[in-house]
């Protein structure tokens, strides 16, 4: 006897929570934005911090760099902390350190206290940075991963651009300390957002969930030499690229002001390149997913960036002007 099955076709089984991955990416994006926002605060407030603390530009550069310097020693232990306690807990702790560091800078009477606050905030920023990348890798796989990573990475220049647009004019209207408080508020909002809205990625069959592990985290050195060479070379390349972008974005406002630009104009012009990168970075990830030639895109992008930065080194016919030092309105907190 012939049996005719009239039951509806079975639906494809989807991984639990798969429809949440883009929403979780948005939460991660906004959280990482607060990190770029706080990092760029010193560059945006340089015209106000220099007379307030009687700093040289070398000391200003020190304050900028101290936010990233902890990454040299915290990156590896931070990864182990994420393995032991879970990504979400480490991100919340990192945002807490950013809040504490920002508050110290806001109340600092001089260079050394501000440097201590920037270091504390930098430790938190490194922890946040490492764990957010781990979270994205937990939610996305294969061809979507590079696109998602590109979107996540674009949050950094987005936060920097916001700082250049917002903090300078705000400091001119009030005081630089109030502008620095805004970076603390941004980190606090990011902490509340990720603590309340983020959900852990569903674990694959046979894989542990991304929560706290009952077993102690272990660091294994038993990897092939070629893997170490690839990791080190990629790390050096990434460090050099970020250093060039950070130097340009940090000192361009002061350079433009020395050429006669106002605080708002200098921040807007510098932020323009960062706004463009908000589109170009995820677009690069999307193109890499489609072409499957990421190395070619990396080489082309690095060469193009170096050429455009080098073009600005040619002598200009515009006579440099003395950089105006804007005076913020007196505040009781100063």
C-alpha positions in Angstrom: 0.0 0.0 0.0 1.3 3.4 -0.9 1.4 5.9 1.9 1.0 9.6 1.1 2.4 11.9 3.7 0.3 15.1 3.9 2.0 16.6 6.9 3.7 20.0 6.3 7.4 20.0 5.6 9.6 20.3 8.6 11.1 23.7 9.2 14.9 24.1 9.2 16.2 24.0 12.8 17.9 27.2 13.7 20.3 27.7 16.5 18.7 29.1 19.6 19.2 32.8 19.8 20.4 33.1 16.2 18.0 36.0 15.5 19.5 38.0 18.3 23.0 38.1 17.0 22.6 41.5 15.2 21.0 43.0 18.3 23.8 41.8 20.4 26.3 43.3 17.9 24.5 46.6 18.3 25.0 46.3 22.1 28.7 45.5 21.6 29.1 48.4 19.2 27.6 51.0 21.6 29.7 49.6 24.5 32.9 49.9 22.4 32.0 53.4 21.4 32.3 54.5 25.0 35.9 53.3 25.0 36.9 55.4 21.9 35.0 58.3 23.4 37.0 58.3 26.6 40.3 57.6 24.9 40.0 60.6 22.6 38.9 63.0 25.4 42.5 64.2 26.0 43.1 65.0 22.4 39.8 66.8 22.1 40.5 68.8 25.3 44.2 69.5 24.7 43.7 73.3 24.2 42.1 73.4 27.7 44.3 70.9 29.5 47.6 72.4 28.4 47.1 75.7 30.2 45.2 74.1 33.1 48.2 71.8 34.0 50.9 73.8 32.3 51.8 70.8 30.1 54.1 70.4 27.2 52.9 68.6 24.2 55.2 65.7 25.1 53.3 65.4 28.4 50.0 65.6 26.5 51.2 62.7 24.3 52.0 60.8 27.5 48.4 61.2 28.8 47.1 60.0 25.5 49.4 57.0 25.3 48.8 55.9 28.9 45.3 54.8 28.0 46.7 52.2 25.6 50.0 51.3 27.3 48.4 48.8 29.8 47.5 46.6 26.8 51.2 45.6 26.6 50.9 43.7 29.9 47.1 43.2 30.4 46.2 41.7 27.0 47.3 38.1 27.9 46.1 38.0 31.5 42.8 39.7 30.3 42.2 36.8 28.0 42.8 34.3 30.8 40.3 36.2 33.0 37.7 36.0 30.3 38.3 32.3 30.1 37.9 31.9 33.8 35.1 34.3 34.7 33.3 34.8 31.4 33.4 37.7 28.9 30.4 39.6 30.3 31.8 39.8 33.9 35.2 41.0 32.6 33.6 43.7 30.4 31.6 45.0 33.3 34.7 45.1 35.5 36.6 46.9 32.7 33.8 49.5 32.3 33.9 50.0 36.0 37.7 50.8 35.8 37.0 53.2 33.0 34.5 55.0 35.2 37.0 55.2 38.1 39.8 56.3 35.8 37.7 59.0 34.2 36.6 60.3 37.6 40.3 60.5 38.7 41.2 62.5 35.6 38.2 64.8 36.2 39.2 65.7 39.7 43.0 65.6 39.1 45.0 68.7 40.3 47.9 68.0 38.0 49.8 65.7 35.5 50.7 62.8 37.8 47.1 62.3 39.1 45.7 62.6 35.6 48.3 60.1 34.4 47.3 57.6 37.1 43.6 58.0 36.1 44.4 57.5 32.5 46.3 54.3 33.3 43.4 52.9 35.4 40.9 53.7 32.6 43.3 52.2 30.1 43.4 48.9 32.0 39.6 48.8 31.9 39.6 49.7 28.2 42.0 46.9 27.3 39.8 44.4 29.1 36.7 45.7 27.3 38.4 45.6 24.0 39.6 42.0 24.3 36.3 40.6 25.6 34.1 42.4 23.0 36.0 40.8 20.2 35.5 37.4 22.0 31.8 38.1 22.2 31.5 38.8 18.5 33.4 35.6 17.7 30.9 33.7 19.9 27.9 35.1 18.0 29.1 35.0 14.4 30.7 32.3 12.3 32.4 31.8 8.9 31.4 34.4 6.2 29.5 36.7 8.6 32.4 36.9 11.1 34.6 39.5 9.2 31.6 41.7 8.5 30.6 41.6 12.2 34.2 42.3 13.3 34.4 45.2 10.9 31.2 46.7 12.4 32.5 46.2 15.9 35.9 47.8 15.0 34.2 50.8 13.5 32.8 51.7 17.0 36.3 52.9 18.0 36.6 55.7 15.4 32.9 56.4 16.0 33.5 57.2 19.6 36.7 59.2 18.8 34.7 61.3 16.3 32.0 61.9 18.8 34.6 63.1 21.3 36.1 65.6 18.8 32.7 67.0 17.9 31.2 67.2 21.4 33.9 67.6 24.1 35.7 70.7 22.7 32.7 72.9 22.3 31.3 71.7 25.6 34.6 72.6 27.4 34.6 76.0 25.8 31.0 76.6 27.0 31.5 75.2 30.5 34.9 73.7 31.6 37.1 70.9 30.6 36.3 69.0 33.8 32.7 68.9 33.0 33.5 67.6 29.5 35.6 64.9 31.1 32.6 64.0 33.3 30.7 63.2 30.1 33.1 60.4 29.2 32.5 58.9 32.7 28.7 59.1 32.0 29.2 57.4 28.7 31.1 54.5 30.3 28.4 54.3 32.9 25.6 54.1 30.3 27.6 51.4 28.4 27.9 49.4 31.6 24.2 49.6 32.3 23.4 48.7 28.6 25.6 45.6 28.4 24.7 44.4 31.9 21.0 44.6 31.2 20.7 43.8 27.5 23.5 41.5 26.5 22.9 37.7 26.4 25.6 35.1 26.0 25.9 33.4 22.7 24.5 29.9 22.6 27.2 27.3 22.9 27.8 24.8 20.1 27.2 21.1 20.8 30.0 19.8 22.9 31.5 23.3 23.6 31.4 25.0 26.9 29.3 28.1 27.3 31.0 31.5 27.5 30.4 31.9 31.2 32.6 31.2 34.2 34.6 28.1 33.9 34.9 25.7 36.9 38.4 24.8 35.7 41.3 27.2 36.1 42.4 29.1 32.9 45.5 27.7 31.4 48.1 29.2 29.0 49.5 26.8 26.5 52.9 27.4 24.8 52.8 24.2 22.8 51.8 25.7 19.4 53.8 25.5 16.2 56.4 28.1 15.5 54.7 29.2 12.3 51.6 30.1 14.3 53.7 32.2 16.7 55.3 33.9 13.7 51.9 34.7 12.1 50.5 36.0 15.4 53.5 38.2 16.2 53.7 39.6 12.6 49.9 40.4 12.7 50.2 42.0 16.1 53.1 44.2 15.0 51.2 45.3 11.8 48.1 46.0 13.8 50.0 48.0 16.4 51.8 50.1 13.8 48.6 50.8 11.9 46.8 51.8 15.1 49.7 54.0 16.2 49.6 56.0 13.0 45.9 56.5 13.1 46.0 57.5 16.8 48.8 59.9 16.4 47.1 61.7 13.5 43.7 61.7 15.2 45.2 62.9 18.5 47.5 65.7 17.3 45.6 66.9 14.2 43.3 69.2 16.2 46.2 71.1 17.8 47.9 71.3 14.4 44.9 72.7 12.7 44.4 75.2 15.5 47.9 76.4 15.1 46.9 77.1 11.5 44.1 79.3 12.6 41.2 76.9 13.0 38.7 77.2 15.8 38.1 74.4 18.3 34.9 73.3 16.6 36.6 73.5 13.1 39.6 71.5 14.2 37.5 68.8 15.8 35.1 68.7 12.8 38.0 68.4 10.2 39.8 65.7 12.2 36.6 63.9 12.9 35.8 63.8 9.2 38.3 61.0 8.6 37.0 59.1 11.5 33.4 59.4 10.3 34.5 58.0 6.9 36.2 55.1 8.7 32.9 54.2 10.3 31.7 53.3 6.8 34.9 52.0 5.4 35.8 49.6 8.2 32.7 47.4 8.1 32.6 47.8 4.3 36.1 46.4 4.2 35.0 43.4 6.3 32.0 42.9 3.9 34.3 43.0 0.9 36.8 40.6 2.6 33.9 38.2 3.2 32.9 38.3 -0.5 36.4 38.3 -2.2 38.1 36.0 0.4 41.3 38.0 -0.2 41.8 39.8 3.2 45.6 40.1 2.7 45.2 42.0 -0.5 42.8 44.4 1.1 45.1 44.9 4.1 48.0 45.8 1.8 46.0 48.2 -0.4 44.5 49.9 2.7 47.8 50.4 4.5 49.5 51.8 1.3 46.6 54.1 0.7 46.6 55.4 4.3 50.4 55.9 4.2 50.2 57.9 1.0 47.4 60.2 2.2 49.2 60.9 5.4 52.4 61.6 3.6 50.7 64.1 1.3 50.1 66.3 4.3 53.8 66.5 4.9 54.4 68.7 1.8 55.1 72.3 2.7 52.1 74.5 2.8 51.9 78.1 1.5 49.7 79.0 4.4 51.6 80.8 7.1 51.3 79.1 10.5 49.5 81.1 13.2 50.0 80.9 16.9 47.6 78.4 18.4 44.9 80.3 20.3 44.3 79.0 23.8 40.6 79.0 24.5 39.5 80.0 28.0 36.8 77.9 29.5 34.3 79.5 31.8 35.2 79.3 35.5 33.7 76.3 37.3 33.5 75.6 41.0 35.0 72.1 40.3 38.2 73.7 39.0 
